[in-house]
Amino acid sequence: MCGLSGIISKNESSRDLSKKKLELMTSLIAHRGPDQAGFLQHKNTLLSHVRLSVMDPRNLGRQPMSIDKRYAITFNGEIYNFVELRKRLIQKGYKFFTKTDTEVALVSFIEWGTKAFSYFNGDWVICLIDKKKDQLILAKDNLGSIPIYIYEDANYFSFCSEIKGFQALENIELNNDLIGFSNLTIQNFNGTKFNKIRQLEQGSYLLVDLRSLKVLTTQWFNPLKNLIKVHPSFDVNKGDLFERLNTATELRLDADIKIGTSLSGGIDSSIIFTILNMIENEKGFNKEIDLSPTIVNFENNLTIDQAISLSNLYNKKYNIVNSNLKYNFDDLKKLFSQLEIIEEYNRQIDLYKKQKELGINVSIDGHGADEFLGMLNFMPQFAFSYFNSISDINKINYNYKSYENIKIMEKFFGSVASINNKAKLELNNIINFSNFFGDYIEFDNNILADKNYYFENFINELDNFPVDFQFSFFKSSCGFLQFFTHKWNKAAMASSVEIRSPFLDKNVYLFLLSLPLDQKIRGGNLKSILKKSYEDLLPDYILNQNFKQGLPIDKNKNDNSKIKNIIEVCLKEQDFKNMNWNVAKIENDFKKEKNVDIIWSIIKYFLIIKGFEDRSKNINSNYVKLEEVPCLN
């Protein structure tokens, strides 16, 4: 992964300052790309890039990249089918100067325009500039698994891979109207909890006219129109999934730097680890790949023994990371401002920090299966589909006055046998509209009513799908998964490590999304088709797990005294008193030990802001002096 930054000046007075602001913005996200940096200027537009040299580490791979005097690109992520696309483009007469997927993305756009996005299989954010038309395009992959943020005020239209970069334009401020809502609620309309900052929607691109400064948004990808036809046979689909996931994993083994993996001992990471070992045993590797997994240990870890046992099964030396979060003012400022959320996601930070120490720059991990195959808290909504089938049968029995059938139904289903109304998903049932900070912060009660939820774009089409599919689609495509992958991305990039997730390959996740419910859940077995696909390769202690753990957030349940100490420190800070919340009520309730959890969440947002400020003040040692990148041709 890398980092993008861009500033479009809206007036002459701000244009002269933009280069210095761009350098500071680039410096604030330099951890995303420690190897190379560069910039490009075109009239009122400045673009910069910091690079983690995953493919073709030569200086030729620097960005912004251009092969002519018209088009230029900055790129973050990976296009895993770029070798195939490169061959197609060579057949059309194009010449390539590097071995990067960035150049393939650029040439693909030159050849096919925005249609090229649909050819890419990967995780990516792309910025393209057309100097002849004075246009800029900012595009996001179909699933939106990599973050990109947009800032706009009277002087600038800007974008950056991380929110903290906008500290270069002005001090980042919390949005009091939105801060009290669930992070997932905000993600559902691609917003943020910060003033003037939003996200680019998944599967969309912005077209910016650099002369008029008009911005047009286009949705280039509709998941519902790209579903995969699945076979009625469970066994056929089981074999299909096996091939798709193996292929996706193998595609992610192409890098010019060291590749590794992590292992939690859960079903998803164990399958990816098993596939990697299978590829090694059957084909061998022509790249530097280390399959000694990194395993995070923490108090009450339920799966560490399984992870160690699986490592031993494949004769792999494992690397244990003991993760413990330090609850103090400075460490929490650093953590929250890195993640840009108030979750204690330190175990993920520790995981990739250890991998970096081991020389690993790319980690192939098992993220993403839950959102398509289901997890335990999906079960009530999944049951809607079965409930609705019974409802339809009840209607038939009553319409035809089939009283014998009604008695039989009552014998098996009890009172459910008389229900004829259907369950449906509504926004109020799947999105939390509660403002948790309402007692302490004034906010616009109607603020959410004006928001365009991504899910709403598909409501009419979704009426024709079963309710379980609607819910899976909501969780996988409308914010839940994106929030999850964005925080993993920032945790890994804190140590300049790139995550690759085979379950998020478009040929895998669209297939999983398309599967009927009875193939995802069979005989009380969650993720049935996934487990059955690999049952001959996995030991029983992996296949028979009846719990879900992953890497849970450290909630510090055993030592609330440290939390209270931090709250006390923050309440005394003048900067905290100057924020737009009811400080007197917060202080009074805290003394009474009332709403301490809510007050702690408010404090954590204050720590994010202080962390942003610290990063911009202490940037001198990591300041990136930008040089213009020459055209390749």
FIROZA-47280 format. One record per residue (C-alpha): residue in one letter; x, y negated, z negated. Coordinates in steps of 0.05 Angstrom, whole numbers, plus 5000, padded with zeros to 4 digits. Each point is the difference from the previous one (the first is absolute). Example, Ala and Ser with C-alpha at 12.3 -4.5 7.8 and 13.67 -1.06 7.14 Angstrom:
// residues 2
A524650904844;S502749315013;
END
This chain:
// residues 633
M500050005000;C502049285009;G497349314984;L496649485045;S499249264988;G497149455043;I498349274995;I495949605050;S500449254985;K493549635012;N503149315003;E506649665015;S501349784929;S500350724974;R504050275060;D506849764978;L499350344932;S497850675028;K506950305012;K502149934927;K493250254977;L500750605047;E506850174971;L497249984929;M494050425021;T504650505033;S504550024938;L494150154955;I498650655039;A507250175016;H499450654961;R495750265057;G505849965049;P507049954971;D503850185063;Q498849445051;A496249355007;G498349525055;F495249465023;L497049695062;Q497149315012;H495049825054;K497349304997;N495849964936;T501150734982;L505450344960;L500650754991;S504850394956;H501550724986;V503950414949;R501850695023;L500950684968;S503950345057;V496250655005;M500950095075;D506249785039;P503849614946;R504049595050;N499349255004;L496250115064;G494150224957;R499549334964;Q493549605003;P496649585023;M501350415062;S499349765072;I501850315067;D498049415043;K498749264991;R492650074990;Y498350534947;A502950134930;I498050484944;T500950094926;F497950694974;N499150354934;G498750744995;E500850605046;I497150255066;Y501150754995;N498250155073;F504749475027;V504550515036;E494150235042;L497949285015;R507249825018;K500250555052;R493449755031;L502749295004;I506650235030;Q496050355054;K496749335014;G506849695012;Y501649684932;K507149984974;F501450064926;F505849694962;T499050334932;K497450664971;T494849654955;D492550074998;T499949244995;E502349925071;V495050545022;A494449604966;L502249365035;V500550325069;S493450364989;F496749334987;I503249705062;E497350585041;W493150124969;G498549384958;T495950124936;K497750665029;A506950264980;F497949994927;S495450605012;Y505950405027;F504149924936;N499950554949;G503149704937;D499749514943;W501549305024;V499149265000;I502149635063;C500949275016;L500749825074;I501249325030;D498749805072;K504049385014;K496949885068;K492849994974;D502049714932;Q496350574965;L501650424939;I496950674984;L500250314931;A497550725000;K499050554949;D499750765011;N493450375003;L500150224927;G503249374971;S504850374955;I505449455000;P498649324969;I500149345037;Y497449354970;I497749345030;Y500649324968;E496749375027;D499849274977;A499949315033;N507350065021;Y501350735015;F497250645027;S504750534972;F500650754991;C504550454959;S500850734981;E499249844927;I496149474963;K506149754961;G503049735065;F494949435000;Q503349724938;A504549675052;L494249575024;E497149804933;N499150294931;I495350595006;E493749904960;L494750494977;N493149955030;N495449904939;D493950205040;L503050695016;I505050174945;G494850344955;F497550505052;S502750705010;N506150055046;L496150495043;T494249525007;I504849475027;Q503450515046;N493250195029;F499849335036;N507549955010;G500849434951;T505049864945;K499549694931;F504349415021;N497949335030;K500449935076;I502650715009;R496450565035;Q501750655035;L499650205073;E494650535010;Q502050715017;G499550165074;S499749275020;Y504349455029;L500249244997;L501149595062;V502749314982;D500149455053;L506349624981;R497549375034;S492949944974;L501450424937;K493650385012;V500050704970;L495950575031;T499350674964;T498750645040;Q498650694973;W503950445047;F498650674965;N493450304979;P501150654960;L492950245014;K501349995075;N506550404991;L497750594960;I502550695020;K495350555023;V500850584952;H498350735011;P494250334962;S504950544977;F503649884934;D505850465023;V500949625065;N500349334964;K504650294947;G505050185054;D499149325034;L501449644935;F506250424989;E502849805068;R498149274994;L503149914931;N506350385018;T500849585063;A498949354962;T505250194949;E505150185053;L498849345036;R502049644936;L507050335000;D502849515050;A504549484967;D507349785004;I500549964924;K499150514945;I493150314990;G497550314936;T493550184966;S496549974933;L496150554965;S494749934946;G497950734997;G493049855024;I496950325062;D501449435049;S507349874986;S501250754993;I497350125070;I504449465031;F506050284962;T498350705026;I499349765072;L506849654996;N503350644975;M496550405053;I502649545055;E507050044970;N499850764999;E497050095069;K503349445040;G505249664958;F501249254999;N503949565047;K499549414952;E502549874930;I494450294958;D500450184926;L494450454975;S502249974927;P493549674976;T499549424952;I495450174942;V497349484952;N499350234928;F495849644948;E496250154936;N494450515010;N502150175071;L495650585020;T503650225063;I507549934988;D500850754988;Q496550155065;A504549505037;I506350314970;S497550715016;L498649815072;S506849685007;N503250644973;L495950425048;Y503449655058;N506849984965;K500049244998;K503549614947;Y495049504972;N501149304972;I496149814938;V498249284986;N497949854929;S495249415005;N498349554941;L497249305007;K503249474957;Y494549564973;N503349334995;F498849315031;D505750015052;D499350725024;L492549935010;K500849345038;K504850355047;L495550625008;F493449635012;S503049495047;Q503250565041;L493550395006;E495749365003;I494750354959;I499250104924;E500750764999;E505750324962;Y502450375061;N507150074974;R500650765012;Q499749875075;I505349464993;D504450484961;L499050555051;Y502749605059;K505449674959;K502750694985;Q499550205074;K504049385019;E505450194950;L500250685034;G501249665067;I493050145026;N497049465043;V493850355028;S495450434957;I494950485031;D494450054949;G493150314990;H495649384994;G493249935032;A496550675000;D495149844944;E496449445037;F498250465058;L498950664964;G497349744934;M501949974928;L496150164937;N496749324993;F497350075072;M495550584980;P493649614981;Q499949655067;F501850645037;A493950324967;F495649495035;S500450395065;Y497650644967;F494749624962;N497549705066;S499650685033;I495650254943;S495849375006;D498850145074;I498050724985;N495349764945;K496549555050;I499050585048;N497250444945;Y495049474977;N498249775071;Y498350725019;K496950154932;S504750594993;Y498650114926;E503750664997;N506349655025;I499049464948;K499750524944;I506450335026;M503549325003;E497749834929;K502750674975;F507049825026;F500149254997;G495149804946;S497449285003;V504549855060;A495250435042;S494849454998;I504649425019;N498949735070;N503849344998;K507149975026;A506349764967;K504049475038;L506249594991;E499049264987;L505249474986;N497449914929;N501350744987;I507150045027;I502949304987;N500849724930;F497149294999;S501549874926;N504749434981;F503950254940;F502849314982;G493349635001;D500449824926;Y506749655010;I500349725070;E494949585038;F498550295068;D495049935057;N494650514986;N498450035075;I507250095023;L499250735021;A493549875038;D504049635053;K505050555011;N500150455061;Y501350704974;Y503750445050;F495150564986;E494249565024;N503049995071;F498050735007;I493550064960;N495450075061;E504450545031;L500850364934;D492550104993;N500850585049;F505250364956;P499050434937;V500849634934;D506250394981;F503349765064;Q497949294986;F503250034932;S506450315026;F500349475054;F499049454948;K505650274956;S504950145056;S498949425048;C497049414962;G504849824945;F501150554949;L505550375038;Q503049345024;F500749734929;F503350664981;T505050015058;H501749264992;K502250094928;W504050625017;N503249615057;K502249434954;A502450494947;A504550355051;M502349375035;A502349714933;S505850485010;S500149945076;V497250705010;E495150165056;I494050464987;R497550475054;S493450364988;P498150575048;F492950014973;L499249305028;D501950205071;K494149815044;N499550705029;V499550274929;Y495749504962;L494849925056;F499450765002;L499250044924;L494849455001;S496150365056;L499550664963;P493250194971;L499250014925;D499350764994;Q507150085028;K502949514949;I496550334941;R498950754999;G498350444941;G501349454950;N506949895029;L502049295016;K504149885064;S498250705022;I502349965072;L506749694980;K501450544948;K497750565046;S504549735056;Y506250094957;E497850564952;D505150495029;L505749514985;L498049734933;P500650354932;D493850104958;Y502149494948;I499349465053;L493750285035;N496150124936;Q500949324967;N493449734973;F502349304982;K502449385035;Q505849594972;G504749685051;L504049444969;P495149674952;I500849294976;D503749904935;K494649714954;N504449974937;K494450284958;N504750184943;D502749304985;N494949445004;S504549584954;K504649845058;I494249775043;K497549554944;N507049714991;I500349825074;I493049694996;E502249584941;V506249765038;C495949805061;L494749644960;K505449544974;E502749845069;Q498149315026;D499350275070;F494750484975;K496249434966;N500249615065;M496550555040;N492649945018;W497150454947;N496949904932;V506350044958;A496449834935;K495050575008;I505650495020;E504049814939;N494050054954;D497750675026;F507050284997;K500649804926;K493450384989;E502850595041;K494149925047;N500750185075;V507450144991;D500250435064;I496949445041;I504649484970;W505950455015;S497950035073;I499849245003;I506949984969;K502550475053;Y497749535055;F503849454965;L506250455001;I499350085076;I500149255010;K506049924953;G503450575038;F498949655067;E502949364971;D506150374973;R501450335066;S500049345038;K504449664947;N505150564998;I500650145075;N506949695009;S503750674994;N495450325052;Y499049405045;V499450205074;K503349515048;L496450125065;E503450025068;E496450015066;V500050685034;P502250005074;C495850315055;L502050715016;N499949895075;
END
